[in-house]
Structures are given as C-alpha cells and as structure tokens.
Amino acid sequence: MTTTSADVAPLFKPFGVRDLTVKNRFVMAPMTRSRSPRGVPTQEVVDYYRRRAQSEVGLILTEGTVIDRPSSKNDPNVPHFHGTEALAAWQEVADAVHAAGGRIAPQIWHVGPRRDHRVEWTPPGPVDTASGLVDFDSPRLPPMDENAIADTIAAFGAAANEAVRLGFDAVEIHGAHGYLIDDFFWHVSNLRSDRWGGATVRERARFGAEVVAAVRRVMPEGMPLIFRLSQWKGVDYDARVAQTPQEMAEWLEPLAEAGVDIFHCSQRRFWEAAFDQSDLNLAGWAKKVSGLPTITVGSVGLSGEFIAGVNGERSEPRGLDELMRRFDRGDFDLVAVGRALLADPEWVKKIRHRQFDQLRAFDPQVLKSYY
C-alpha cells in the first residue's frame, strides 16, 4: 500500500501572487487531450475541468490552447484560444471552474516545429521555426522572418487579452519542450545570426521575453503571468538550454524583467537534480536564481514518468515524502500534478484526508477517456 509519513498539511496552505490567492499549493498540470473538434472545446471539456475544481485543485492550468497562427497546432483537435466559437466555449469552462470554487489559467501555446507524427494532418500554413529545423533530420524550412515574428508575438498578446476578457485568473505561456518559444532558446535549434539569435542564452531569450512583454501589456496589474520552461525537448530528453546555474540566471532574467511572476519548471521526474552542484531540481534552481515563485512538476504521486505513460506504461501510486522534504525546505511554492489527476479527479481531496490507500494507479487507457 502506498503511504506518506510526512505531514502534507503545508500543501493546503493558501498561496498568493499579485491579486490572485489559491486555496492550496496543488496545480493541475496542462495536458493535451485533443478532444476539441475544429479547435472548439465541447461540454465534455467543460465537465472535465469542473470535476477537478470541485475536488479541491487549487489552480487549474488548461491543456495547451493555441494562438491565431496558421501552424500553431499539430493536431486538428487541439483547442484554439481565438475565434468566436472557441472563446465562447472557454468562457463556459472558466465559469464552471469558478462556480465550483476553483481558479483557472489558459496555457497559450504555439507548437512551432514540433509535429505529432501520430497524427496524419498538415497545418494550413507555413511552419514557424527559429531556424527552419524540424526534428533535426528533416529538410530545412524557411526560418521565420521579421513579419512572422511580429505577428506571432502579437497573436500571443491577443490570446492573453481574450483570457482577461473571459475572466480567467492568470495566464500561462508555454515556453518548454521544444515548442516555438523553446525553439528560440536552444542553441541547437536557434542558429540565427540576427537579433533573435546569438551565442548566449540571454540573446536567444529575446523572442520569449518579447512574447512575455506583449502578454504582460494587456494583463491587469493584479493578474499573474506564469511561464513554463524545460531543459528537455521532445526530440532530445537530455537537452539543456542552460549548462550551469549561471546560464540559467541569464536565461530567466530577461523573462522575469519582461513580466513573468511564476516559473513553471517541467521535468520528467521532479526529484532529479538540475545541475551537479546540489540536489536542487529545476524549480529549485529557478527560484534560487530568479527570486520568483516556482511550480515543480514531473511524476508527482506516481512511480513512472509521463513519457513512458504516454507510450503505454502503467504507473502505480507513489508516496509524497520526497516531495514534502523539498517543499518544506522551500525549493518551490506550488506542485503541478498531471497523470495522477487524469486517473483520479479526486486525487487532491484524497491527499488532504490522507486516504493514500484509495489512490488510483495511472492506466494509459485513461488517455482514451475524458472524465
């Protein structure tokens, strides 16, 4: 039987940033579900998020929802965050979560060069990339020109403006996993010699910082901005944007100066050290070098990591003692939970009441359902 000897009560203390206060430290991680035909969320989507809010998730981050660019998604059933019909559906989602006592932020996204090879679908426009590389073994495409870059930055700002209009509580920008913003961060994928490239990560962070600034400009002063980042990429799990903590500081400083309030630090396994100097994970180092709050994520509450889960591997419930050791030490402020919440909408409530014997395993079959 899975159990946790540590006191989990600190995870149920409220947390505040700007004017937003969430009732506990649990965040629903953004997880692509591809259940929005033509980019429009259905009633099934509304009910899916409502159930998590009813079950005490402090902050819900939606699945990635794409900006208004022709190639911003890689699956026709990924939701849009533009267009009258899709935005009306997201209004229903936000209203349902709020009625259930929850807080919610859309994750706004552009997949860039990351094509989903499981999906036989081609976007209706040119692929946006930093340097025209797709999976690094494909023919080089035309890199984004100044007009495409300007239009993309503006589209991120427009999506954030809609989030404000619809009454969302925060906004998250997806800047991880080799998607468009991360495509500019990584020295392997960004080979540009203009102002959007450069030998240093600080120079390559310019595009991401400009996106952050465009989003921050349309947000009210009291509304928090979250930025998701990672070292690993979909094409290289061992990739590193920053080789050292000093490089990580250079990476995050332009983003923080542009308006980021919280860094959401994606790892496949939250307990792994980000650098050799200590056992701090990525969220721990982000907090240390930026001074900003962070969200940790990566196989929380489960025995196996999520790439294996997507590829069909079952994961059993796992205790939270190591998570609590790091949380109590102050390494991070919030904890994002993914597959455990897919398997069990009531996961947070069960943790609160120490019902560890009632936690469900993650079965990949759950990816085929929506409950």
N, C-alpha and C positions, 0 to 999 in steps of 0.2 A: 504494500500500500504506500502511495506517495504521501509524504507529510512534510511539514515545515516546523522546525523547532523555534525559529526566530519570531519575534513579535512583529506582526505585519501592520499593527495599528498606525505607525508613522505614514504608511502609504495611503491612509484615509484622512490625512490632514488636508485642508484646502490649500490651494496654490494660486497666487495671483501674479499677473504681469500686465502692465498698463491698467486698463479698467476691467480686464477680464479676471474673474475668480472662478476656478473649477473646484468641485467639491472633494476631489481626491486626486491622486497622482497617476491614475491609470488613463492611458490614451489608447483609443482604438487605432491600430496602425492602418495606413492606406493599403488596400489590397485590391488589385484589379480583378473584377468579376465578369466583365464582358456580358452584361445582362441588360444592356440598353440599346435596343434596336434603333438603327439610324441615329445613334447618339442620344436618344431620349430616355431618361430613367422611367421605369414603369412603377405601378403600385407595389410590385414585389420589392423594388428597391426602397421605396418609402418604408415599407414594413420591416425590412431588414435592418435599417438604421434605427427605427423606432425601438425595436426589441433590445438593442444594445443600450440605448439611452434609458429604457425602463429598468434595466438590470444594473444600473449604477456606474456605467463607464463615465469617467469624469469629462473627457473631451474626445469627441469622435472626429477623426480625420477621414474624409471620404476617400474612396478609391480615386486614382488619378483621373482627372477630368480635363479635357484638352482645350487649348486656346484656339482662336479662329485663324488657323493657318492650314493650307491645303494638305500638308503631310504631317500634321501634328499628332496623328494617331496611327497605330499599326494594326488595328482590328476594327471592323465596322461597328462592333457592338460596345466599344468603349464610349463612355458618355462625353458629351460636349459640355463646355461651360460658356456657350454662346448660342444665339438663336432663340427665338421666342418660345418654341415648344420645349426645348431642353431646359431653359431657365425657369419656365413655369413649373416643370417637374421638380427642379431643385428647390424651388420655393416650398413645394409640398414637403420635401424631405426636411428642410430646415424647420418648418412649422411643426412637423410631427416630433422631431427631436426636442424642440423647445417645450412642447406640450407635455412631454414625458420627463421634463426636468433636466435635460441634457444640454450640452454645449457642442457646437459643431463648426468645423472649418473645412472648406473645399481644398483639395490639393490640386493646384493648377499646374499643367503639365504640357510638355512638347517632347515627343519621343525622339526627335532628331533622327540619327542614323539607325536606331535600334529597330530593326524589322522583326516581327514574330513569325518565324519560319513554320510554325504550326498552323498558321492562318493563310489560306490562299486568297489574298486580297491585296490590291495595289492602291495606294493613295492617289487621289485625283490631281496631284500636283507634284512639282519637284521636291525631292528630299532635301530638307535643311540640315546641313552639317557644317562644322567648323572648317574642315579642310577637304571634304569630299570623300572621306574614307567610310566604308560600310563593312563592318566585321573584319577589316584589315586583310582580307584575302579576296575582296571584290574589286572590280574596276573603280578607279577614281571618278567621282562625280564632280560637277562644278561646285566649289565652295560657296557659301552664302556671300552675296555682295552687300554693299552698304545699304541698299534699299531693302533687301530681305531682312537684314539685321534690324534696321529701324522698324520695319513693320512687325517683326516678331516681338521686339521689346514693347511696342505699342499694344500688341494683342495681349500680352501678359497684363499690362495696366488695365486694359478694357475688361478682362475677366475679373480682376480684383475689384474694379468699380461695380461690376454686377454683384459680386459677393456682398459688398457693402449695401447695395440697394435691396438685396433679398434678405438682409438681416442676419447674415452669418456672424459668428462671434470672433473669428480670426481668419487668416488666410495662410495656407502653406504653399510655398513654391517648391516644386520637385527639381532638385539640382544634383541628383545622385544617379548611380547605376549605369552610367554611360549614355544617358539620355542627353538632350540637346545642350543644356547648360553645362553638364559634366563633360560633354564632348569638347567644350572650350577649355575646361580646367586642366585636362590631362595632357601631358607633354607628348604622349604617343599619338593622340588624335588631333591635337591642335598644332599644325605645322605652319601657321600663318606668319607672315613677316610684317603685317600691318599692325595697327593699334589694337587689334583684337587677338593678337598672339604675343609671343615673347618667350625668352629663355627662362623667366622666373614665373612661379605660380601666382605671384602678385599681379604680374602683367596679364596672365591668362585668366585671372579672376575678373577682368574688366567687364566682360559681357554679363556675367552673373550679377555683378554689382549694379550694372545699368538696369537690368531687369528688376532687381530689388528696389532701386530708386524709383522706377516707374510705378511699381506697385505701391510703395510707401506713399507716394504723392497723392494717390486717390483714396487712401485709407484715413479714417478719422484718427485723431491723436491717440485716443484711448483703445484702439483696436490692435491687437498683437499680430506680428508677422513672423511666421515660422519658416525656416529654410531646411530642407532635407538634403543631406550630403552623405557621401560614402567614399571610401577608398576603392572598394571592389567594383568591377564592371561586369555586365552580362557577358562580355567576350573574354574577360580575364579576372578570375576570382582573386588573384594575387596582386592585382594592380595597386599602385599607390600614386595618389596625387601629391602627397607630402611624404617625403622620406624621413623627416625629423620633426620634432615638436616646433622647432624654429620655422620650418617651412609651413607647418600647419598654421602658425600665427600669421604668416604672410598671406596665406590663403583666406583666412577668416576675417582679418582686419578690414579689408575693403568691403566685405559683405556687411559686417557689423556697422561700419561707418555709413553705409547706404541705407540702413534701417532695419536690419534683422534684430528681432527680440529674443528668439529661441532657436538654437541649432538642434535639429533632429538628426541624430548620428546613426546611420544604418550600418550594422554589422551582421554577418550571418550567425555569429554566436556572441552574445553580449559579454561573456566572461573572458574573451581573448584580449590580450594586451595589444594596444595600437602600436607601441614602439618598445624598444628594448630597455629603456631606462627604468621602467616600473611596470606594475600590473594594471595601470590605468587603461581603461578601454577607450574607444574613440570619443564617446560622450564625456568621459572624464578629462581627456586632454583638451577637448573643445572648450569645456568650461574653464579649465585652468588657463588656457592661452587667451581666451576672449573675455573672460569675466562675466559671460552671459549664461542664463539658464540653459540646460540641455535636456533632451529626451534620449534615453537609451532604448535600443530595440535589437532583437536578434535571438530567436529561440527561447524567449521568456516563457517559462512554465511547461516546456516540452523537452523531450530527450533528444530529438533530432532537429537538424537545421532545415530552413524552409526550402532551399533549392532541392534537397532530397525529397521533401514533401511534395513539391510541385511535380517531381519526377516519379511519384508513386510510392514513396516510403511512408509508413505509418510511424507516428511518434507517440510515446507514452507520456503521461503527466510527469512533471519533474518539480521537485520542491524549490522553494524560493530563498533558501538560506544564503546562498552566494549573492543573489540579488540584494537581499537585505544588508548583507555585510558592506557592500559597495554603496548602497543608498544611505545607510547610517553614517558612512564615512564622508558623505557629501559629494560623491563623484558626479551625480546627476540629480535632476529635480523631478523628472517625470519618466514614466515607464510605458513604452508602447507595446501592445500585445496584438499579435496577428492571428496565427493559425489556432491558438487556444480559443480565441473569441469566435472564430469561424465554426469550430467544433461545438462550442457551448456559449450561447449568448449570455448565460448567467454566470460566466466564469468569475467576474469581479465580485459579484454578490457572494459566491461560494467561498472565495478567498477571504472576504470580510468576516464571514461567520465560521471560518476555519473548517469548512466542510471538504477537506482535502480528499477524503475517500469517495466523494461524489464527482470529482473532476473527470471529464471525459478525455479519452485519447483522441488524437487527430488522425482521422482516416481520410486518405486522399479522395475518397468517394464524396466527401462533403463539398468538394470543389464543384461537383456537378449539380448541387442543390443550392437553394437560396433561402435560408430560414434564420 
